[in-house]
Amino acid sequence: MLSNEKYIGVVRLLNAGENREHYVSENNHPPIISKERFEAVQVEKKNRSNVLKSKEGSQRKSSKYSSKKNNK
């Protein structure tokens, strides 16, 4: 539920072709939670993540537990 856009009324349709285009339909159905709350949860999930993503790829943070200090 925390990552599924369907809960804010968004449907993403993927094309099965080679180019992998996708189509987004917003306000497709009534949302269960507000878009603002959904976006706030996505930010918090990123802050709590133990994975750092860069151009070179993904790697784990050096400490076991994420903290605001490590995210800066």
PQR file with spaces between the fields and no chain letter, atoms N, CA, C, O and H, PARSE charges and radii, in Angstrom:
ATOM       1  N    MET     1       0.828   -1.188    0.000 -0.4000 1.5000
ATOM       2  CA   MET     1       0.000    0.000    0.000 -0.0000 2.0000
ATOM       3  C    MET     1       0.875    1.255    0.000  0.5500 1.7000
ATOM       4  O    MET     1       0.494    2.268   -0.586 -0.5500 1.4000
ATOM       5  N    LEU     2       2.016    1.203    0.635 -0.4000 1.5000
ATOM       6  CA   LEU     2       2.853    2.392    0.741 -0.0000 2.0000
ATOM       7  C    LEU     2       3.506    2.780   -0.576  0.5500 1.7000
ATOM       8  O    LEU     2       3.959    3.915   -0.720 -0.5500 1.4000
ATOM       9  H    LEU     2       2.326    0.380    1.111  0.4000 1.0000
ATOM      10  N    SER     3       3.569    1.871   -1.539 -0.4000 1.5000
ATOM      11  CA   SER     3       4.225    2.159   -2.808 -0.0000 2.0000
ATOM      12  C    SER     3       3.291    2.090   -4.005  0.5500 1.7000
ATOM      13  O    SER     3       3.700    2.414   -5.120 -0.5500 1.4000
ATOM      14  H    SER     3       3.201    0.949   -1.422  0.4000 1.0000
ATOM      15  N    ASN     4       2.078    1.687   -3.807 -0.4000 1.5000
ATOM      16  CA   ASN     4       1.159    1.442   -4.910 -0.0000 2.0000
ATOM      17  C    ASN     4       0.380    2.712   -5.263  0.5500 1.7000
ATOM      18  O    ASN     4      -0.424    3.197   -4.467 -0.5500 1.4000
ATOM      19  H    ASN     4       1.745    1.424   -2.901  0.4000 1.0000
ATOM      20  N    GLU     5       0.628    3.245   -6.467 -0.4000 1.5000
ATOM      21  CA   GLU     5      -0.034    4.475   -6.916 -0.0000 2.0000
ATOM      22  C    GLU     5      -1.542    4.311   -7.085  0.5500 1.7000
ATOM      23  O    GLU     5      -2.263    5.306   -7.148 -0.5500 1.4000
ATOM      24  H    GLU     5       1.281    2.851   -7.113  0.4000 1.0000
ATOM      25  N    LYS     6      -2.018    3.102   -7.159 -0.4000 1.5000
ATOM      26  CA   LYS     6      -3.452    2.876   -7.336 -0.0000 2.0000
ATOM      27  C    LYS     6      -4.257    3.435   -6.169  0.5500 1.7000
ATOM      28  O    LYS     6      -5.429    3.775   -6.330 -0.5500 1.4000
ATOM      29  H    LYS     6      -1.432    2.293   -7.108  0.4000 1.0000
ATOM      30  N    TYR     7      -3.633    3.533   -4.995 -0.4000 1.5000
ATOM      31  CA   TYR     7      -4.330    4.050   -3.820 -0.0000 2.0000
ATOM      32  C    TYR     7      -4.580    5.555   -3.894  0.5500 1.7000
ATOM      33  O    TYR     7      -5.368    6.089   -3.114 -0.5500 1.4000
ATOM      34  H    TYR     7      -2.681    3.257   -4.865  0.4000 1.0000
ATOM      35  N    ILE     8      -3.904    6.256   -4.843 -0.4000 1.5000
ATOM      36  CA   ILE     8      -4.175    7.684   -5.034 -0.0000 2.0000
ATOM      37  C    ILE     8      -4.915    7.923   -6.348  0.5500 1.7000
ATOM      38  O    ILE     8      -5.002    9.059   -6.814 -0.5500 1.4000
ATOM      39  H    ILE     8      -3.263    5.822   -5.476  0.4000 1.0000
ATOM      40  N    GLY     9      -5.450    6.855   -6.948 -0.4000 1.5000
ATOM      41  CA   GLY     9      -6.259    6.981   -8.149 -0.0000 2.0000
ATOM      42  C    GLY     9      -5.479    6.959   -9.447  0.5500 1.7000
ATOM      43  O    GLY     9      -6.013    7.348  -10.486 -0.5500 1.4000
ATOM      44  H    GLY     9      -5.380    5.932   -6.570  0.4000 1.0000
ATOM      45  N    VAL    10      -4.233    6.516   -9.422 -0.4000 1.5000
ATOM      46  CA   VAL    10      -3.379    6.493  -10.610 -0.0000 2.0000
ATOM      47  C    VAL    10      -3.221    5.063  -11.098  0.5500 1.7000
ATOM      48  O    VAL    10      -2.976    4.145  -10.315 -0.5500 1.4000
ATOM      49  H    VAL    10      -3.799    6.200   -8.578  0.4000 1.0000
ATOM      50  N    VAL    11      -3.366    4.891  -12.414 -0.4000 1.5000
ATOM      51  CA   VAL    11      -3.136    3.586  -13.024 -0.0000 2.0000
ATOM      52  C    VAL    11      -2.040    3.752  -14.062  0.5500 1.7000
ATOM      53  O    VAL    11      -2.096    4.650  -14.902 -0.5500 1.4000
ATOM      54  H    VAL    11      -3.565    5.636  -13.050  0.4000 1.0000
ATOM      55  N    ARG    12      -1.040    2.875  -13.995 -0.4000 1.5000
ATOM      56  CA   ARG    12       0.078    2.899  -14.948 -0.0000 2.0000
ATOM      57  C    ARG    12      -0.023    1.641  -15.805  0.5500 1.7000
ATOM      58  O    ARG    12       0.043    0.523  -15.295 -0.5500 1.4000
ATOM      59  H    ARG    12      -0.994    2.146  -13.313  0.4000 1.0000
ATOM      60  N    LEU    13      -0.182    1.840  -17.113 -0.4000 1.5000
ATOM      61  CA   LEU    13      -0.299    0.724  -18.045 -0.0000 2.0000
ATOM      62  C    LEU    13       0.990    0.595  -18.832  0.5500 1.7000
ATOM      63  O    LEU    13       1.453    1.561  -19.439 -0.5500 1.4000
ATOM      64  H    LEU    13      -0.235    2.749  -17.526  0.4000 1.0000
ATOM      65  N    LEU    14       1.571   -0.600  -18.824 -0.4000 1.5000
ATOM      66  CA   LEU    14       2.813   -0.841  -19.540 -0.0000 2.0000
ATOM      67  C    LEU    14       2.531   -1.474  -20.884  0.5500 1.7000
ATOM      68  O    LEU    14       1.653   -2.326  -21.023 -0.5500 1.4000
ATOM      69  H    LEU    14       1.195   -1.385  -18.331  0.4000 1.0000
ATOM      70  N    ASN    15       3.296   -1.040  -21.871 -0.4000 1.5000
ATOM      71  CA   ASN    15       3.211   -1.624  -23.195 -0.0000 2.0000
ATOM      72  C    ASN    15       4.138   -2.832  -23.226  0.5500 1.7000
ATOM      73  O    ASN    15       5.289   -2.739  -22.801 -0.5500 1.4000
ATOM      74  H    ASN    15       4.010   -0.348  -21.758  0.4000 1.0000
ATOM      75  N    ALA    16       3.654   -3.950  -23.718 -0.4000 1.5000
ATOM      76  CA   ALA    16       4.460   -5.170  -23.748 -0.0000 2.0000
ATOM      77  C    ALA    16       5.437   -5.183  -24.920  0.5500 1.7000
ATOM      78  O    ALA    16       6.182   -6.149  -25.086 -0.5500 1.4000
ATOM      79  H    ALA    16       2.718   -4.025  -24.063  0.4000 1.0000
ATOM      80  N    GLY    17       5.448   -4.143  -25.726 -0.4000 1.5000
ATOM      81  CA   GLY    17       6.342   -4.086  -26.883 -0.0000 2.0000
ATOM      82  C    GLY    17       7.792   -3.883  -26.501  0.5500 1.7000
ATOM      83  O    GLY    17       8.128   -3.786  -25.320 -0.5500 1.4000
ATOM      84  H    GLY    17       4.843   -3.358  -25.592  0.4000 1.0000
ATOM      85  N    GLU    18       8.642   -3.820  -27.501 -0.4000 1.5000
ATOM      86  CA   GLU    18      10.082   -3.697  -27.268 -0.0000 2.0000
ATOM      87  C    GLU    18      10.477   -2.372  -26.640  0.5500 1.7000
ATOM      88  O    GLU    18      11.431   -2.322  -25.863 -0.5500 1.4000
ATOM      89  H    GLU    18       8.369   -3.899  -28.459  0.4000 1.0000
ATOM      90  N    ASN    19       9.765   -1.294  -26.959 -0.4000 1.5000
ATOM      91  CA   ASN    19      10.165    0.036  -26.465 -0.0000 2.0000
ATOM      92  C    ASN    19       9.712    0.303  -25.042  0.5500 1.7000
ATOM      93  O    ASN    19      10.110    1.313  -24.463 -0.5500 1.4000
ATOM      94  H    ASN    19       8.990   -1.334  -27.590  0.4000 1.0000
ATOM      95  N    ARG    20       8.909   -0.546  -24.463 -0.4000 1.5000
ATOM      96  CA   ARG    20       8.478   -0.448  -23.069 -0.0000 2.0000
ATOM      97  C    ARG    20       7.870    0.896  -22.703  0.5500 1.7000
ATOM      98  O    ARG    20       8.106    1.407  -21.608 -0.5500 1.4000
ATOM      99  H    ARG    20       8.585   -1.367  -24.933  0.4000 1.0000
ATOM     100  N    GLU    21       7.090    1.470  -23.606 -0.4000 1.5000
ATOM     101  CA   GLU    21       6.379    2.706  -23.278 -0.0000 2.0000
ATOM     102  C    GLU    21       5.339    2.401  -22.210  0.5500 1.7000
ATOM     103  O    GLU    21       4.869    1.270  -22.089 -0.5500 1.4000
ATOM     104  H    GLU    21       6.897    1.055  -24.495  0.4000 1.0000
ATOM     105  N    HIS    22       4.986    3.416  -21.443 -0.4000 1.5000
ATOM     106  CA   HIS    22       3.921    3.227  -20.471 -0.0000 2.0000
ATOM     107  C    HIS    22       2.990    4.435  -20.519  0.5500 1.7000
ATOM     108  O    HIS    22       3.378    5.531  -20.925 -0.5500 1.4000
ATOM     109  H    HIS    22       5.368    4.335  -21.541  0.4000 1.0000
ATOM     110  N    TYR    23       1.786    4.207  -20.104 -0.4000 1.5000
ATOM     111  CA   TYR    23       0.762    5.233  -20.090 -0.0000 2.0000
ATOM     112  C    TYR    23       0.263    5.401  -18.662  0.5500 1.7000
ATOM     113  O    TYR    23       0.094    4.423  -17.933 -0.5500 1.4000
ATOM     114  H    TYR    23       1.471    3.318  -19.774  0.4000 1.0000
ATOM     115  N    VAL    24       0.030    6.639  -18.273 -0.4000 1.5000
ATOM     116  CA   VAL    24      -0.426    6.928  -16.922 -0.0000 2.0000
ATOM     117  C    VAL    24      -1.813    7.545  -17.010  0.5500 1.7000
ATOM     118  O    VAL    24      -2.036    8.499  -17.755 -0.5500 1.4000
ATOM     119  H    VAL    24       0.166    7.433  -18.864  0.4000 1.0000
ATOM     120  N    SER    25      -2.734    6.992  -16.245 -0.4000 1.5000
ATOM     121  CA   SER    25      -4.087    7.521  -16.162 -0.0000 2.0000
ATOM     122  C    SER    25      -4.307    8.015  -14.730  0.5500 1.7000
ATOM     123  O    SER    25      -4.431    7.219  -13.799 -0.5500 1.4000
ATOM     124  H    SER    25      -2.552    6.217  -15.639  0.4000 1.0000
ATOM     125  N    GLU    26      -4.353    9.354  -14.568 -0.4000 1.5000
ATOM     126  CA   GLU    26      -4.597    9.921  -13.237 -0.0000 2.0000
ATOM     127  C    GLU    26      -6.094   10.126  -13.045  0.5500 1.7000
ATOM     128  O    GLU    26      -6.841   10.276  -14.011 -0.5500 1.4000
ATOM     129  H    GLU    26      -4.252   10.000  -15.324  0.4000 1.0000
ATOM     130  N    ASN    27      -6.517   10.130  -11.803 -0.4000 1.5000
ATOM     131  CA   ASN    27      -7.936   10.266  -11.459 -0.0000 2.0000
ATOM     132  C    ASN    27      -8.775    9.203  -12.155  0.5500 1.7000
ATOM     133  O    ASN    27      -9.912    9.455  -12.555 -0.5500 1.4000
ATOM     134  H    ASN    27      -5.910   10.007  -11.017  0.4000 1.0000
ATOM     135  N    ASN    28      -8.209    8.032  -12.290 -0.4000 1.5000
ATOM     136  CA   ASN    28      -8.890    6.916  -12.931 -0.0000 2.0000
ATOM     137  C    ASN    28     -10.026    6.387  -12.060  0.5500 1.7000
ATOM     138  O    ASN    28     -11.039    5.906  -12.569 -0.5500 1.4000
ATOM     139  H    ASN    28      -7.285    7.828  -11.965  0.4000 1.0000
ATOM     140  N    HIS    29      -9.850    6.478  -10.758 -0.4000 1.5000
ATOM     141  CA   HIS    29     -10.850    6.030   -9.795 -0.0000 2.0000
ATOM     142  C    HIS    29     -10.660    6.848   -8.517  0.5500 1.7000
ATOM     143  O    HIS    29      -9.613    7.469   -8.340 -0.5500 1.4000
ATOM     144  H    HIS    29      -9.027    6.869  -10.344  0.4000 1.0000
ATOM     145  N    PRO    30     -11.642    6.859   -7.635 -0.5600 1.5000
ATOM     146  CA   PRO    30     -11.518    7.656   -6.404  0.2800 2.0000
ATOM     147  C    PRO    30     -10.333    7.186   -5.556  0.5500 1.7000
ATOM     148  O    PRO    30     -10.173    5.987   -5.327 -0.5500 1.4000
ATOM     149  N    PRO    31      -9.507    8.119   -5.091 -0.5600 1.5000
ATOM     150  CA   PRO    31      -8.354    7.737   -4.271  0.2800 2.0000
ATOM     151  C    PRO    31      -8.763    7.292   -2.870  0.5500 1.7000
ATOM     152  O    PRO    31      -9.782    7.734   -2.339 -0.5500 1.4000
ATOM     153  N    ILE    32      -7.968    6.428   -2.289 -0.4000 1.5000
ATOM     154  CA   ILE    32      -8.178    5.971   -0.919 -0.0000 2.0000
ATOM     155  C    ILE    32      -7.441    6.884    0.052  0.5500 1.7000
ATOM     156  O    ILE    32      -7.936    7.167    1.143 -0.5500 1.4000
ATOM     157  H    ILE    32      -7.140    6.069   -2.721  0.4000 1.0000
ATOM     158  N    ILE    33      -6.234    7.351   -0.355 -0.4000 1.5000
ATOM     159  CA   ILE    33      -5.473    8.304    0.456 -0.0000 2.0000
ATOM     160  C    ILE    33      -5.125    9.509   -0.413  0.5500 1.7000
ATOM     161  O    ILE    33      -5.148    9.412   -1.640 -0.5500 1.4000
ATOM     162  H    ILE    33      -5.832    7.121   -1.241  0.4000 1.0000
ATOM     163  N    SER    34      -4.806   10.634    0.206 -0.4000 1.5000
ATOM     164  CA   SER    34      -4.492   11.840   -0.554 -0.0000 2.0000
ATOM     165  C    SER    34      -3.120   11.715   -1.217  0.5500 1.7000
ATOM     166  O    SER    34      -2.247   10.987   -0.745 -0.5500 1.4000
ATOM     167  H    SER    34      -4.787   10.712    1.202  0.4000 1.0000
ATOM     168  N    LYS    35      -2.956   12.432   -2.308 -0.4000 1.5000
ATOM     169  CA   LYS    35      -1.680   12.435   -3.023 -0.0000 2.0000
ATOM     170  C    LYS    35      -0.580   13.017   -2.144  0.5500 1.7000
ATOM     171  O    LYS    35       0.560   12.556   -2.194 -0.5500 1.4000
ATOM     172  H    LYS    35      -3.665   13.023   -2.692  0.4000 1.0000
ATOM     173  N    GLU    36      -0.910   14.026   -1.341 -0.4000 1.5000
ATOM     174  CA   GLU    36       0.071   14.649   -0.454 -0.0000 2.0000
ATOM     175  C    GLU    36       0.597   13.644    0.567  0.5500 1.7000
ATOM     176  O    GLU    36       1.800   13.583    0.817 -0.5500 1.4000
ATOM     177  H    GLU    36      -1.836   14.401   -1.301  0.4000 1.0000
ATOM     178  N    ARG    37      -0.303   12.855    1.156 -0.4000 1.5000
ATOM     179  CA   ARG    37       0.118   11.863    2.145 -0.0000 2.0000
ATOM     180  C    ARG    37       0.966   10.780    1.476  0.5500 1.7000
ATOM     181  O    ARG    37       1.972   10.345    2.037 -0.5500 1.4000
ATOM     182  H    ARG    37      -1.281   12.904    0.953  0.4000 1.0000
ATOM     183  N    PHE    38       0.563   10.345    0.281 -0.4000 1.5000
ATOM     184  CA   PHE    38       1.313    9.333   -0.457 -0.0000 2.0000
ATOM     185  C    PHE    38       2.732    9.824   -0.733  0.5500 1.7000
ATOM     186  O    PHE    38       3.697    9.087   -0.527 -0.5500 1.4000
ATOM     187  H    PHE    38      -0.255   10.698   -0.175  0.4000 1.0000
ATOM     188  N    GLU    39       2.861   11.072   -1.200 -0.4000 1.5000
ATOM     189  CA   GLU    39       4.179   11.637   -1.491 -0.0000 2.0000
ATOM     190  C    GLU    39       5.018   11.792   -0.227  0.5500 1.7000
ATOM     191  O    GLU    39       6.230   11.579   -0.259 -0.5500 1.4000
ATOM     192  H    GLU    39       2.077   11.670   -1.367  0.4000 1.0000
ATOM     193  N    ALA    40       4.386   12.161    0.885 -0.4000 1.5000
ATOM     194  CA   ALA    40       5.102   12.275    2.154 -0.0000 2.0000
ATOM     195  C    ALA    40       5.650   10.917    2.583  0.5500 1.7000
ATOM     196  O    ALA    40       6.762   10.837    3.105 -0.5500 1.4000
ATOM     197  H    ALA    40       3.401   12.334    0.912  0.4000 1.0000
ATOM     198  N    VAL    41       4.893    9.868    2.372 -0.4000 1.5000
ATOM     199  CA   VAL    41       5.339    8.515    2.717 -0.0000 2.0000
ATOM     200  C    VAL    41       6.521    8.112    1.833  0.5500 1.7000
ATOM     201  O    VAL    41       7.456    7.472    2.312 -0.5500 1.4000
ATOM     202  H    VAL    41       3.990    9.933    1.948  0.4000 1.0000
ATOM     203  N    GLN    42       6.488    8.481    0.542 -0.4000 1.5000
ATOM     204  CA   GLN    42       7.598    8.141   -0.346 -0.0000 2.0000
ATOM     205  C    GLN    42       8.888    8.821    0.106  0.5500 1.7000
ATOM     206  O    GLN    42       9.959    8.217    0.050 -0.5500 1.4000
ATOM     207  H    GLN    42       5.727    9.002    0.153  0.4000 1.0000
ATOM     208  N    VAL    43       8.793   10.076    0.555 -0.4000 1.5000
ATOM     209  CA   VAL    43       9.965   10.799    1.057 -0.0000 2.0000
ATOM     210  C    VAL    43      10.500   10.120    2.317  0.5500 1.7000
ATOM     211  O    VAL    43      11.709    9.937    2.462 -0.5500 1.4000
ATOM     212  H    VAL    43       7.923   10.567    0.601  0.4000 1.0000
ATOM     213  N    GLU    44       9.603    9.749    3.221 -0.4000 1.5000
ATOM     214  CA   GLU    44      10.022    9.090    4.465 -0.0000 2.0000
ATOM     215  C    GLU    44      10.647    7.730    4.181  0.5500 1.7000
ATOM     216  O    GLU    44      11.633    7.361    4.817 -0.5500 1.4000
ATOM     217  H    GLU    44       8.621    9.898    3.103  0.4000 1.0000
ATOM     218  N    LYS    45      10.086    6.979    3.233 -0.4000 1.5000
ATOM     219  CA   LYS    45      10.666    5.692    2.867 -0.0000 2.0000
ATOM     220  C    LYS    45      12.089    5.868    2.343  0.5500 1.7000
ATOM     221  O    LYS    45      12.975    5.078    2.667 -0.5500 1.4000
ATOM     222  H    LYS    45       9.285    7.279    2.716  0.4000 1.0000
ATOM     223  N    LYS    46      12.306    6.898    1.539 -0.4000 1.5000
ATOM     224  CA   LYS    46      13.640    7.165    1.004 -0.0000 2.0000
ATOM     225  C    LYS    46      14.599    7.532    2.134  0.5500 1.7000
ATOM     226  O    LYS    46      15.744    7.082    2.148 -0.5500 1.4000
ATOM     227  H    LYS    46      11.586    7.540    1.275  0.4000 1.0000
ATOM     228  N    ASN    47      14.131    8.352    3.082 -0.4000 1.5000
ATOM     229  CA   ASN    47      14.967    8.743    4.220 -0.0000 2.0000
ATOM     230  C    ASN    47      15.345    7.552    5.088  0.5500 1.7000
ATOM     231  O    ASN    47      16.449    7.510    5.631 -0.5500 1.4000
ATOM     232  H    ASN    47      13.201    8.718    3.070  0.4000 1.0000
ATOM     233  N    ARG    48      14.456    6.597    5.225 -0.4000 1.5000
ATOM     234  CA   ARG    48      14.713    5.438    6.088 -0.0000 2.0000
ATOM     235  C    ARG    48      15.439    4.300    5.366  0.5500 1.7000
ATOM     236  O    ARG    48      15.880    3.340    5.998 -0.5500 1.4000
ATOM     237  H    ARG    48      13.560    6.631    4.784  0.4000 1.0000
ATOM     238  N    SER    49      15.559    4.412    4.065 -0.4000 1.5000
ATOM     239  CA   SER    49      16.193    3.351    3.294 -0.0000 2.0000
ATOM     240  C    SER    49      17.655    3.174    3.689  0.5500 1.7000
ATOM     241  O    SER    49      18.337    4.137    4.040 -0.5500 1.4000
ATOM     242  H    SER    49      15.201    5.192    3.552  0.4000 1.0000
ATOM     243  N    ASN    50      18.115    1.959    3.629 -0.4000 1.5000
ATOM     244  CA   ASN    50      19.494    1.650    3.950 -0.0000 2.0000
ATOM     245  C    ASN    50      20.336    1.505    2.673  0.5500 1.7000
ATOM     246  O    ASN    50      21.464    1.015    2.725 -0.5500 1.4000
ATOM     247  H    ASN    50      17.561    1.176    3.345  0.4000 1.0000
ATOM     248  N    VAL    51      19.783    1.936    1.523 -0.4000 1.5000
ATOM     249  CA   VAL    51      20.462    1.799    0.243 -0.0000 2.0000
ATOM     250  C    VAL    51      20.721    3.184   -0.342  0.5500 1.7000
ATOM     251  O    VAL    51      19.827    4.029   -0.391 -0.5500 1.4000
ATOM     252  H    VAL    51      18.867    2.335    1.480  0.4000 1.0000
ATOM     253  N    LEU    52      21.952    3.398   -0.782 -0.4000 1.5000
ATOM     254  CA   LEU    52      22.321    4.636   -1.463 -0.0000 2.0000
ATOM     255  C    LEU    52      22.420    4.344   -2.952  0.5500 1.7000
ATOM     256  O    LEU    52      23.060    3.373   -3.355 -0.5500 1.4000
ATOM     257  H    LEU    52      22.677    2.711   -0.742  0.4000 1.0000
ATOM     258  N    LYS    53      21.789    5.182   -3.771 -0.4000 1.5000
ATOM     259  CA   LYS    53      21.846    4.996   -5.217 -0.0000 2.0000
ATOM     260  C    LYS    53      22.675    6.113   -5.828  0.5500 1.7000
ATOM     261  O    LYS    53      22.493    7.285   -5.501 -0.5500 1.4000
ATOM     262  H    LYS    53      21.270    5.971   -3.443  0.4000 1.0000
ATOM     263  N    SER    54      23.591    5.741   -6.722 -0.4000 1.5000
ATOM     264  CA   SER    54      24.429    6.719   -7.400 -0.0000 2.0000
ATOM     265  C    SER    54      24.622    6.283   -8.851  0.5500 1.7000
ATOM     266  O    SER    54      24.059    5.278   -9.284 -0.5500 1.4000
ATOM     267  H    SER    54      23.739    4.788   -6.988  0.4000 1.0000
ATOM     268  N    LYS    55      25.412    7.039   -9.591 -0.4000 1.5000
ATOM     269  CA   LYS    55      25.679    6.690  -10.990 -0.0000 2.0000
ATOM     270  C    LYS    55      26.374    5.337  -11.107  0.5500 1.7000
ATOM     271  O    LYS    55      26.182    4.614  -12.084 -0.5500 1.4000
ATOM     272  H    LYS    55      25.870    7.856   -9.240  0.4000 1.0000
ATOM     273  N    GLU    56      27.184    5.003  -10.102 -0.4000 1.5000
ATOM     274  CA   GLU    56      27.930    3.750  -10.118 -0.0000 2.0000
ATOM     275  C    GLU    56      27.072    2.544   -9.744  0.5500 1.7000
ATOM     276  O    GLU    56      27.486    1.403   -9.948 -0.5500 1.4000
ATOM     277  H    GLU    56      27.340    5.590   -9.308  0.4000 1.0000
ATOM     278  N    GLY    57      25.890    2.786   -9.203 -0.4000 1.5000
ATOM     279  CA   GLY    57      25.003    1.697   -8.803 -0.0000 2.0000
ATOM     280  C    GLY    57      24.510    1.878   -7.384  0.5500 1.7000
ATOM     281  O    GLY    57      24.609    2.968   -6.820 -0.5500 1.4000
ATOM     282  H    GLY    57      25.554    3.713   -9.037  0.4000 1.0000
ATOM     283  N    SER    58      23.983    0.820   -6.808 -0.4000 1.5000
ATOM     284  CA   SER    58      23.431    0.863   -5.455 -0.0000 2.0000
ATOM     285  C    SER    58      24.411    0.236   -4.469  0.5500 1.7000
ATOM     286  O    SER    58      25.116   -0.719   -4.792 -0.5500 1.4000
ATOM     287  H    SER    58      23.903   -0.065   -7.265  0.4000 1.0000
ATOM     288  N    GLN    59      24.438    0.787   -3.276 -0.4000 1.5000
ATOM     289  CA   GLN    59      25.234    0.194   -2.207 -0.0000 2.0000
ATOM     290  C    GLN    59      24.552    0.456   -0.876  0.5500 1.7000
ATOM     291  O    GLN    59      23.763    1.391   -0.745 -0.5500 1.4000
ATOM     292  H    GLN    59      23.865    1.563   -3.013  0.4000 1.0000
ATOM     293  N    ARG    60      24.856   -0.363    0.095 -0.4000 1.5000
ATOM     294  CA   ARG    60      24.278   -0.212    1.427 -0.0000 2.0000
ATOM     295  C    ARG    60      25.025    0.856    2.206  0.5500 1.7000
ATOM     296  O    ARG    60      26.215    1.082    1.987 -0.5500 1.4000
ATOM     297  H    ARG    60      25.498   -1.123   -0.012  0.4000 1.0000
ATOM     298  N    LYS    61      24.317    1.508    3.115 -0.4000 1.5000
ATOM     299  CA   LYS    61      24.955    2.480    3.999 -0.0000 2.0000
ATOM     300  C    LYS    61      25.870    1.746    4.962  0.5500 1.7000
ATOM     301  O    LYS    61      25.699    0.552    5.206 -0.5500 1.4000
ATOM     302  H    LYS    61      23.351    1.324    3.292  0.4000 1.0000
ATOM     303  N    SER    62      26.831    2.455    5.500 -0.4000 1.5000
ATOM     304  CA   SER    62      27.821    1.816    6.364 -0.0000 2.0000
ATOM     305  C    SER    62      27.262    1.398    7.719  0.5500 1.7000
ATOM     306  O    SER    62      27.755    0.447    8.325 -0.5500 1.4000
ATOM     307  H    SER    62      26.971    3.425    5.302  0.4000 1.0000
ATOM     308  N    SER    63      26.237    2.101    8.198 -0.4000 1.5000
ATOM     309  CA   SER    63      25.681    1.727    9.499 -0.0000 2.0000
ATOM     310  C    SER    63      24.457    0.835    9.318  0.5500 1.7000
ATOM     311  O    SER    63      23.804    0.859    8.275 -0.5500 1.4000
ATOM     312  H    SER    63      25.837    2.873    7.705  0.4000 1.0000
ATOM     313  N    LYS    64      24.162    0.064   10.328 -0.4000 1.5000
ATOM     314  CA   LYS    64      23.035   -0.853   10.260 -0.0000 2.0000
ATOM     315  C    LYS    64      21.712   -0.112   10.226  0.5500 1.7000
ATOM     316  O    LYS    64      20.784   -0.520    9.528 -0.5500 1.4000
ATOM     317  H    LYS    64      24.692    0.044   11.176  0.4000 1.0000
ATOM     318  N    TYR    65      21.622    0.979   10.980 -0.4000 1.5000
ATOM     319  CA   TYR    65      20.378    1.725   11.078 -0.0000 2.0000
ATOM     320  C    TYR    65      20.517    3.067   10.393  0.5500 1.7000
ATOM     321  O    TYR    65      21.509    3.767   10.594 -0.5500 1.4000
ATOM     322  H    TYR    65      22.376    1.311   11.547  0.4000 1.0000
ATOM     323  N    SER    66      19.549    3.428    9.598 -0.4000 1.5000
ATOM     324  CA   SER    66      19.559    4.712    8.925 -0.0000 2.0000
ATOM     325  C    SER    66      19.269    5.808    9.926  0.5500 1.7000
ATOM     326  O    SER    66      18.498    5.617   10.867 -0.5500 1.4000
ATOM     327  H    SER    66      18.742    2.860    9.435  0.4000 1.0000
ATOM     328  N    SER    67      19.887    6.950    9.722 -0.4000 1.5000
ATOM     329  CA   SER    67      19.586    8.118   10.545 -0.0000 2.0000
ATOM     330  C    SER    67      19.637    9.342    9.669  0.5500 1.7000
ATOM     331  O    SER    67      20.181    9.296    8.566 -0.5500 1.4000
ATOM     332  H    SER    67      20.514    7.105    8.958  0.4000 1.0000
ATOM     333  N    LYS    68      19.085   10.424   10.138 -0.4000 1.5000
ATOM     334  CA   LYS    68      19.096   11.664    9.372 -0.0000 2.0000
ATOM     335  C    LYS    68      20.527   12.106    9.083  0.5500 1.7000
ATOM     336  O    LYS    68      20.803   12.683    8.031 -0.5500 1.4000
ATOM     337  H    LYS    68      18.643   10.461   11.034  0.4000 1.0000
ATOM     338  N    LYS    69      21.437   11.837   10.017 -0.4000 1.5000
ATOM     339  CA   LYS    69      22.839   12.224    9.858 -0.0000 2.0000
ATOM     340  C    LYS    69      23.454   11.510    8.644  0.5500 1.7000
ATOM     341  O    LYS    69      24.233   12.112    7.905 -0.5500 1.4000
ATOM     342  H    LYS    69      21.213   11.368   10.872  0.4000 1.0000
ATOM     343  N    ASN    70      23.108   10.229    8.437 -0.4000 1.5000
ATOM     344  CA   ASN    70      23.659    9.456    7.332 -0.0000 2.0000
ATOM     345  C    ASN    70      23.077    9.858    5.991  0.5500 1.7000
ATOM     346  O    ASN    70      23.699    9.612    4.957 -0.5500 1.4000
ATOM     347  H    ASN    70      22.476    9.740    9.038  0.4000 1.0000
ATOM     348  N    ASN    71      21.894   10.474    5.977 -0.4000 1.5000
ATOM     349  CA   ASN    71      21.217   10.798    4.733 -0.0000 2.0000
ATOM     350  C    ASN    71      21.693   12.112    4.131  0.5500 1.7000
ATOM     351  O    ASN    71      21.288   12.445    3.017 -0.5500 1.4000
ATOM     352  H    ASN    71      21.389   10.673    6.816  0.4000 1.0000
ATOM     353  N    LYS    72      22.530   12.863    4.818 -0.4000 1.5000
ATOM     354  CA   LYS    72      22.959   14.167    4.303 -0.0000 2.0000
ATOM     355  C    LYS    72      24.193   14.042    3.466  0.5500 1.7000
ATOM     356  O    LYS    72      24.694   15.041    2.952 -0.5500 1.4000
ATOM     357  H    LYS    72      22.859   12.592    5.723  0.4000 1.0000
